[in-house]
Amino acid sequence: MVGEDGWCINFDASTRKCKIYPDRPRFCRVEAEVFHDLYGVTPEEVNDFAIACCQQQISGVYGDRSLEMLRFNQAVGFLDLSV
């Protein structure tokens, strides 16, 4: 499901949205029950886990000091001053 650009084949880069959002696979659903079943993540840990997953993907595709990472971190209210 990962395209040559490192993103999901269903991600529309121009709109920054999923093209199959209503019908996306279960593992794409950021829901407490799904994350617990698939990854053993407790409901209290879901946000931090999801943010870490996104940061890992962005770092791998764009770099950990990229504009994309900065935008993401600002959007989620996460600023790591040690980076």
N, C-alpha and C positions, 0 to 999 in steps of 0.2 A: 504494500500500500504506500510505499515511499517512492516518490518520483526522483528523477535525476537531480533536482534542485535541493533534495533533502527534506522536502515537505510532503505531506500526504497528497496523494494524487487527486483527492477531492477538495483540496484547499484552493480557492480562487484568490490568487495574489492581488488581483486588481481591486477586488472588493474586500479582501481580507476576511472572507467568510467561507464556511463549509458549504459545498454545493449540494450535499446530501444530508444536511443537518437533521431534519425530522426522521430520516431513516438511517442515521449513522450507526455503526456497529456498537455493541454494548461496551466494549473496552474504551470507546471514545467518550462515553458519558461520564462527566464529572459529577458523580452522585455518590453520597456516602455509602449506600448499599453496594454499589458496583465496585467501588474502590476497596471496600472491606472484603468482598468475595474474591476479587481478582488479586489484590496485593496485600491483604491483611492490614490495611490502614484503618485506624479508628476514625469515627466521625470528627473527633477533635483535631485530627492530623490531616484531614483532607485538603484544606487550603494550602498548608505548608508543603505537602507532598506534591500537589498539582503545580504550585509555583516552581518547586525544584525541578520537576519534569520539564516544564516549559523553558526554564533557564538552561537546562542541560541541552535541549534541542537547539535553542537559539545560539548557545555557545558553540555547538558543533557545526552549525551552518554559517553563522556570521562572525563568531568570535566573542569572547567574554567581555571585551571592551568596545563592542560595536554600538552604533547608533540604535540598532534594533534592540539590543539588550537594555540600553539606557531607556528607551521608550517603554519597553515592557516593565522594567523595574519601577519607573515612574507611575505607570498605569495601575500597578498593584500596590503602590505605596511602599515599595521595598528599595531602600538605598543602602548598599553595603559600602561603607566608607573605607573599609580595609582593602577594597579592590583597586 
